[in-house]
């Protein structure tokens, strides 16, 4: 069975603040996602960072708030 990865964009200020979540079994998509640049907030040291983890357990709902940003950087 092929592994499945959870791709998320998370806030470094509040790790529970997930702005993007999708799932993939594509190694190529996973590798492109890992290379997405961090979004830095100009007023603090925080930002939004890509996080990849192997999916374990049930899937959480997908979130598409930063879909355009992710698609732009994974083409």
C-alpha positions as CSV (number, residue, x, y, z in Angstrom):
1,X,0.0,0.0,0.0
2,X,1.3,3.5,-0.9
3,X,1.8,6.0,1.9
4,X,-0.4,9.0,2.1
5,X,0.8,12.4,3.4
6,X,-1.1,15.2,4.9
7,X,0.0,18.6,3.5
8,X,-0.7,21.6,5.8
9,X,0.1,25.3,6.0
10,X,0.3,26.2,9.7
11,X,0.8,29.4,11.7
12,X,3.9,29.5,13.8
13,X,2.0,31.8,16.2
14,X,-0.7,29.2,16.9
15,X,0.1,25.7,15.6
16,X,-3.6,24.8,15.7
17,X,-4.3,27.5,13.1
18,X,-4.3,25.5,9.8
19,X,-4.8,27.6,6.7
20,X,-4.5,24.7,4.2
21,X,-4.9,20.9,4.4
22,X,-4.8,18.4,1.6
23,X,-3.8,14.7,1.2
24,X,-1.6,13.1,-1.4
25,X,0.0,9.8,-2.2
26,X,2.2,11.5,-4.9
27,X,5.9,11.7,-3.8
28,X,6.4,14.5,-6.4
29,X,3.5,16.6,-5.0
30,X,4.8,16.0,-1.5
31,X,8.3,17.2,-2.4
32,X,7.0,20.3,-4.2
33,X,4.9,21.1,-1.2
34,X,7.9,20.9,1.1
35,X,9.7,23.6,-1.0
36,X,6.9,26.2,-0.7
37,X,8.3,29.4,0.8
38,X,7.3,30.4,4.3
39,X,4.9,33.4,4.5
40,X,6.4,35.9,6.9
41,X,4.3,38.4,8.8
42,X,6.0,41.8,8.7
43,X,4.8,42.8,12.2
44,X,6.2,39.8,14.1
45,X,8.6,36.9,13.8
46,X,5.7,34.6,13.0
47,X,4.5,33.3,9.7
48,X,2.8,30.4,7.8
49,X,4.9,27.3,7.1
50,X,4.4,24.2,5.1
51,X,4.2,21.0,7.2
52,X,4.2,17.5,5.8
53,X,3.4,14.4,7.8
54,X,2.4,10.8,7.0
55,X,-1.3,10.4,7.5
56,X,-2.2,8.3,10.5
57,X,-5.7,7.6,11.6
58,X,-8.8,9.3,10.2
59,X,-8.6,12.1,7.8
60,X,-9.4,15.6,8.9
61,X,-11.4,17.9,6.6
62,X,-9.5,19.6,3.8
63,X,-9.0,23.3,4.2
64,X,-8.4,25.5,1.1
65,X,-7.8,29.1,2.5
66,X,-4.3,29.2,0.9
67,X,-5.1,27.0,-2.1
68,X,-4.1,29.7,-4.6
69,X,-0.7,30.3,-2.9
70,X,0.0,26.5,-2.7
71,X,-1.0,26.0,-6.3
72,X,1.2,28.9,-7.5
73,X,4.3,27.4,-5.7
74,X,3.8,23.8,-6.7
75,X,3.4,24.1,-10.4
